[in-house]
Amino acid sequence: MLDNAKTPVTWEDTKAWIGRALSVSEGGGCDAVEAGTIRRRLEVLEFGCPLHYDEKAAKEAGYEGVFAPYTMLQTYSGSAIWRPGQPTLWRSSHPNFTVRTQMERAEVPQPGTHSFVTDIEIEYFQPVYLGDRVSVPERRLLNVNPKRTSVGEGAFVTWESRFCNQRGDLVGVARTTWYVYVPHPRREGETAGEERGGAREASVAGARKSVPERGTDPRSDWSTQLFFEDAKEGDDVPQVAFPITIQRLVMEAGANRDFNAIHHNREIAHFHGAPDMFCNNFFLQGMWERTVREYIGLRGTIRKIGPFRMRIFNPVGDTVVVKGNVLRKFQKDGQNWVELKVWSENSRGVSVGPGPVLVTLPSR
């Protein structure tokens, strides 16, 4: 480990860790998969899929039982922020004091002080069922790309994480890119609303898209099924709208345990160069999952999401609309595959993607 007080950390120091296998968690995440945490996730997304709460429906669709939404995989692998026996972590009463998570306390030296996710690719191999525990036995640094951006001086850092259940079965692999950076100094006389990102917001204000203020009603009738023969290249995936409010961002933080204050604190979001508090990547992944699941039905399976990029912030007070279409369909290894092209839009344009979502569908 480098002594940051004596030797300044550089991105070359970070690059030295590329390819090394790092252990992340022992014994799995802090919580087993259970109905209450699933319910809180479904609640914030208004995601009424019975596979995630109705055992009979899940078994009739060919699953072992109720399982968590695919996009909760990273939630269940997370470690506890505090455990009994530890000293207090809250060493200040300052409103913006933030306890660092295990990920933020990573052993790999990085000269940045702030970060947010920019790119995601996750492949799913099997569901995680009630009672399962998810661990990350291995995490590797894949790439470090230093770059100066509008929000600061830093680097795009890509990690690969392998997720296993308590039996050691591989359940998923995620490749996630973070922008890790030191924010640009605030200009003299500059207010929070005028900070980095503010100028960009102003430049596109005249060209904002019209988005609905009301959310899309969730699918309530799950009795019909999309079959492989029904999907046609070019078909649209029914769009789903998600209005973003402060309450919804707070609910999402509690549901997925991403407590980064940039997603629920306006002052900190401004300091990071964002126009306001904004959706985290788990929320955006969940939006895609609900949209795709409502299209493919109960007997379809989601096999891979991404790669996709978060292009612009999805701030509070806006509406995120997820759209998609059928890109291609093919058969491989005895399964019926459909590749969807999915993206998210808000009033400023395309905010996430486009990116592929691979699903399998039953035949008639």
C-alpha distance (Angstrom), angle and dihedral (degrees) to the residues before:
residue distance angle dihedral
M1 . . .
L2 3.78 . .
D3 3.79 121.1 .
N4 3.80 100.0 -128.5
A5 3.80 91.0 -164.9
K6 3.80 91.2 61.1
T7 3.79 104.8 26.7
P8 3.81 120.4 36.8
V9 3.78 111.2 -128.4
T10 3.82 116.3 -122.3
W11 3.78 133.1 -172.6
E12 3.79 88.1 -106.7
D13 3.82 86.8 65.0
T14 3.80 88.5 53.3
K15 3.80 92.2 48.8
A16 3.80 89.5 57.0
W17 3.82 87.5 71.3
I18 3.82 95.2 56.9
G19 3.80 111.2 127.6
R20 3.81 97.8 12.3
A21 3.80 117.0 131.3
L22 3.79 109.5 -124.6
S23 3.79 124.7 -166.7
V24 3.80 111.9 -131.2
S25 3.80 111.8 176.3
E26 3.77 135.7 8.6
G27 3.80 120.0 -145.7
G28 3.78 95.4 6.9
G29 3.77 134.0 -81.0
C30 3.77 122.3 -30.3
D31 3.82 93.4 -101.2
A32 3.79 133.7 42.4
V33 3.77 118.6 -131.5
E34 3.78 106.0 -85.4
A35 3.79 139.2 163.5
G36 3.80 97.7 -107.7
T37 3.80 96.4 58.2
I38 3.81 90.3 44.1
R39 3.81 90.0 51.8
R40 3.81 92.1 53.1
R41 3.80 89.8 51.3
L42 3.80 93.2 48.6
E43 3.79 90.1 46.9
V44 3.80 96.5 58.3
L45 3.83 91.7 46.3
E46 3.84 94.6 40.5
F47 3.80 83.7 -129.4
G48 3.81 108.6 164.8
C49 3.81 99.8 179.7
P50 3.85 107.7 145.0
L51 3.81 91.6 -149.0
H52 3.79 86.1 80.1
Y53 3.81 99.5 50.5
D54 3.84 110.9 12.7
E55 3.81 113.9 74.5
K56 3.81 94.0 -168.8
A57 3.81 92.5 52.6
A58 3.80 91.9 46.1
K59 3.81 93.2 51.9
E60 3.80 92.6 45.4
A61 3.81 87.6 54.9
G62 3.82 90.4 55.0
Y63 3.81 101.8 -97.4
E64 3.80 127.3 124.4
G65 3.78 90.3 -117.5
V66 3.78 141.7 -64.8
F67 3.79 112.8 -11.5
A68 3.80 136.1 -177.8
P69 3.80 121.6 -99.0
Y70 3.79 108.2 -89.2
T71 3.79 91.7 -117.4
M72 3.82 90.8 62.3
L73 3.81 91.6 70.1
Q74 3.79 93.6 100.5
T75 3.81 91.7 42.8
Y76 3.81 92.6 60.3
S77 3.79 93.2 46.9
G78 3.80 92.8 59.2
S79 3.78 122.2 113.5
A80 3.79 125.3 -130.6
I81 3.78 116.5 -89.3
W82 3.82 90.4 -143.9
R83 3.82 132.2 12.6
P84 3.83 132.6 -167.2
G85 3.79 110.9 -84.5
Q86 3.78 95.1 33.4
P87 3.82 121.9 113.7
T88 3.79 119.0 -111.8
L89 3.78 117.0 -69.2
W90 3.80 94.8 -165.5
R91 3.78 99.8 85.9
S92 3.79 96.1 160.9
S93 3.80 139.1 41.3
H94 3.80 92.4 -147.3
P95 3.83 107.1 131.3
N96 3.80 92.3 -125.7
F97 3.81 98.0 44.5
T98 3.80 106.4 128.2
V99 3.80 130.0 -164.7
R100 3.78 111.1 -132.9
T101 3.80 117.6 -123.4
Q102 3.79 125.5 -133.7
M103 3.82 90.0 -98.9
E104 3.79 90.3 54.0
R105 3.81 90.0 48.9
A106 3.83 91.0 56.3
E107 3.79 117.2 152.4
V108 3.81 93.9 -128.2
P109 3.83 110.3 99.3
Q110 3.79 113.8 -120.5
P111 3.82 124.1 172.7
G112 3.80 93.6 -146.6
T113 3.79 123.9 100.6
H114 3.82 99.8 -164.5
S115 3.79 134.8 38.2
F116 3.78 147.5 176.8
V117 3.82 135.0 -179.8
T118 3.82 118.0 -98.2
D119 3.84 106.9 168.6
I120 3.81 134.2 28.4
E121 3.80 137.2 -174.8
I122 3.82 120.6 171.5
E123 3.80 128.1 177.3
Y124 3.82 117.8 -162.9
F125 3.80 121.2 -152.6
Q126 3.80 102.2 174.4
P127 3.80 138.7 -9.1
V128 3.79 124.8 -96.2
Y129 3.81 109.5 -125.4
L130 3.78 133.4 -155.4
G131 3.80 108.2 -67.8
D132 3.81 95.3 22.4
R133 3.78 120.8 128.1
V134 3.78 121.6 -146.9
S135 3.79 123.7 -148.3
V136 3.79 135.6 175.6
P137 3.80 103.6 -137.7
E138 3.79 91.7 173.4
R139 3.77 136.8 30.1
R140 3.80 125.3 174.1
L141 3.77 134.5 -169.0
L142 3.80 106.7 -128.9
N143 3.78 106.1 176.6
V144 3.81 144.2 -0.9
N145 3.80 118.3 -160.5
P146 3.84 113.6 178.8
K147 3.80 113.0 -148.1
R148 3.78 139.8 158.7
T149 3.81 113.2 -130.5
S150 3.79 138.1 176.1
V151 3.83 91.1 -87.6
G152 3.79 100.4 45.8
E153 3.79 152.6 -53.1
G154 3.79 113.6 -63.6
A155 3.78 147.8 95.0
F156 3.79 140.7 -86.7
V157 3.81 104.8 -116.3
T158 3.81 119.9 -165.9
W159 3.82 123.3 -158.0
E160 3.79 132.2 -175.0
S161 3.81 117.4 -150.6
R162 3.80 126.2 -172.4
F163 3.81 116.9 -151.6
C164 3.81 123.5 -154.4
N165 3.79 135.0 178.0
Q166 3.82 124.9 -128.6
R167 3.82 90.7 -83.2
G168 3.80 91.5 56.6
D169 3.82 93.2 -108.8
L170 3.79 114.3 148.6
V171 3.81 107.6 -116.1
G172 3.80 101.4 169.6
V173 3.79 149.0 -9.0
A174 3.80 122.2 -146.2
R175 3.78 129.8 -167.9
T176 3.77 110.6 -165.4
T177 3.78 129.6 179.1
W178 3.80 120.1 -154.7
Y179 3.76 127.5 -169.2
V180 3.83 103.0 -136.6
Y181 3.79 112.3 -170.8
V182 3.79 152.8 143.2
P183 3.82 109.1 -112.2
H184 3.79 118.7 -117.9
P185 3.81 111.7 -99.9
R186 3.79 113.5 -96.0
R187 3.78 111.9 -104.4
E188 3.80 117.3 -116.9
G189 3.80 110.5 -88.1
E190 3.81 92.1 10.6
T191 3.80 115.8 140.1
A192 3.79 126.1 -150.4
G193 3.79 93.0 -102.8
E194 3.80 90.6 54.6
E195 3.79 96.2 49.8
R196 3.79 128.3 116.4
G197 3.76 107.5 -51.0
G198 3.78 90.5 29.3
A199 3.79 92.0 85.0
R200 3.77 90.9 48.4
E201 3.80 91.1 48.8
A202 3.78 90.0 52.6
S203 3.79 92.3 48.6
V204 3.80 92.8 58.2
A205 3.79 98.4 34.8
G206 3.77 92.2 99.7
A207 3.79 92.2 55.0
R208 3.79 99.7 47.9
K209 3.77 118.5 146.2
S210 3.76 123.4 -124.2
V211 3.80 110.9 -108.8
P212 3.82 128.8 176.5
E213 3.79 119.3 -99.8
R214 3.79 92.1 -152.4
G215 3.78 123.5 72.7
T216 3.80 122.7 -119.3
D217 3.80 114.5 -99.3
P218 3.81 109.4 -112.0
R219 3.78 121.6 -112.3
S220 3.80 107.8 -90.4
D221 3.82 102.5 176.3
W222 3.80 111.0 66.2
S223 3.80 96.2 167.1
T224 3.80 95.0 101.4
Q225 3.80 122.2 74.9
L226 3.81 132.2 -154.9
F227 3.81 110.1 -131.8
F228 3.79 128.4 -158.0
E229 3.79 90.2 -111.7
D230 3.81 90.5 55.6
A231 3.80 97.4 55.3
K232 3.79 112.8 90.8
E233 3.79 127.0 -170.8
G234 3.78 108.4 -101.9
D235 3.81 94.8 26.2
D236 3.78 113.7 139.7
V237 3.78 122.7 -120.3
P238 3.84 107.6 -133.4
Q239 3.80 107.5 -102.2
V240 3.79 122.6 -120.3
A241 3.82 124.5 -155.2
F242 3.83 123.6 -147.7
P243 3.84 116.4 -170.5
I244 3.82 110.0 -150.6
T245 3.80 116.6 -136.6
I246 3.79 132.0 164.9
Q247 3.80 90.7 -109.8
R248 3.79 91.4 52.6
L249 3.81 92.4 50.0
V250 3.81 90.5 51.0
M251 3.81 91.5 47.6
E252 3.81 89.7 50.0
A253 3.81 92.4 50.2
G254 3.80 89.8 53.9
A255 3.80 93.0 45.4
N256 3.81 97.1 51.1
R257 3.83 100.3 26.1
D258 3.79 94.2 -125.7
F259 3.80 98.0 140.2
N260 3.80 97.5 171.7
A261 3.81 102.4 144.3
I262 3.81 93.3 -138.3
H263 3.82 85.5 78.7
H264 3.80 97.9 55.0
N265 3.81 107.8 16.7
R266 3.79 118.8 75.8
E267 3.80 95.8 -162.5
I268 3.79 93.9 52.2
A269 3.82 92.1 43.6
H270 3.81 89.2 54.3
F271 3.79 90.5 49.4
H272 3.82 89.0 54.6
G273 3.81 90.4 54.1
A274 3.81 97.4 -102.8
P275 3.82 121.7 132.9
D276 3.82 90.0 -126.7
M277 3.81 142.0 -29.9
F278 3.81 107.0 -47.4
C279 3.82 145.5 -168.2
N280 3.78 117.4 -75.7
N281 3.79 121.3 -131.7
F282 3.83 93.3 -104.2
F283 3.80 89.6 58.7
L284 3.81 91.4 49.2
Q285 3.81 91.9 48.0
G286 3.80 89.7 50.1
M287 3.80 90.7 52.3
W288 3.79 89.1 55.6
E289 3.80 92.0 47.0
R290 3.80 94.2 52.2
T291 3.82 91.4 46.8
V292 3.81 93.2 49.1
R293 3.82 95.2 42.2
E294 3.80 92.5 51.5
Y295 3.81 86.9 54.1
I296 3.83 101.3 44.1
G297 3.82 97.9 40.0
L298 3.79 130.8 -143.9
R299 3.80 98.6 -52.5
G300 3.77 95.6 51.3
T301 3.80 119.4 92.5
I302 3.79 129.8 -145.7
R303 3.79 109.3 -135.3
K304 3.78 105.3 169.5
I305 3.79 139.7 7.2
G306 3.80 118.9 -162.1
P307 2.87 158.0 -62.1
F308 3.78 88.6 -131.8
R309 3.79 135.7 150.5
M310 3.80 132.0 -135.2
R311 3.80 98.3 -130.2
I312 3.79 102.9 179.3
F313 3.79 134.5 2.7
N314 3.81 120.1 -83.3
P315 3.81 98.7 -144.8
V316 3.78 133.2 -168.5
G317 3.78 113.5 -87.0
D318 3.81 93.3 38.5
T319 3.81 131.7 92.1
V320 3.80 123.8 -122.8
V321 3.81 113.5 -147.4
V322 3.81 117.1 -165.3
K323 3.79 115.4 -151.9
G324 3.79 135.5 172.5
N325 3.77 149.6 157.0
V326 3.79 140.2 -154.4
L327 3.80 108.8 -88.1
R328 3.80 100.0 179.5
K329 3.81 144.0 -28.2
F330 3.78 129.1 -145.2
Q331 3.79 143.3 157.9
K332 3.78 122.0 -118.9
D333 3.81 134.1 163.1
G334 3.79 90.1 -0.9
Q335 3.80 93.7 -56.3
N336 3.79 133.5 111.8
W337 3.80 109.3 -123.0
V338 3.78 127.9 -167.2
E339 3.79 123.4 -173.9
L340 3.77 114.8 -152.9
K341 3.79 126.0 -165.6
V342 3.80 108.3 -140.1
W343 3.79 132.9 -179.3
S344 3.80 140.9 164.3
E345 3.78 127.2 -130.5
N346 3.77 134.1 -168.9
S347 3.80 132.7 176.2
R348 3.82 89.9 -72.3
G349 3.81 96.0 54.0
V350 3.79 134.7 -100.0
S351 3.79 106.0 1.3
V352 3.82 103.3 171.8
G353 3.80 128.3 30.3
P354 2.92 141.2 -62.9
G355 3.78 89.4 -132.5
P356 3.80 138.6 152.1
V357 3.78 126.3 -98.0
L358 3.82 114.7 -166.8
V359 3.80 117.4 -152.6
T360 3.78 136.7 168.4
L361 3.80 123.6 -137.2
P362 3.82 134.1 -164.7
S363 3.78 122.2 -114.2
R364 3.75 123.6 -121.0
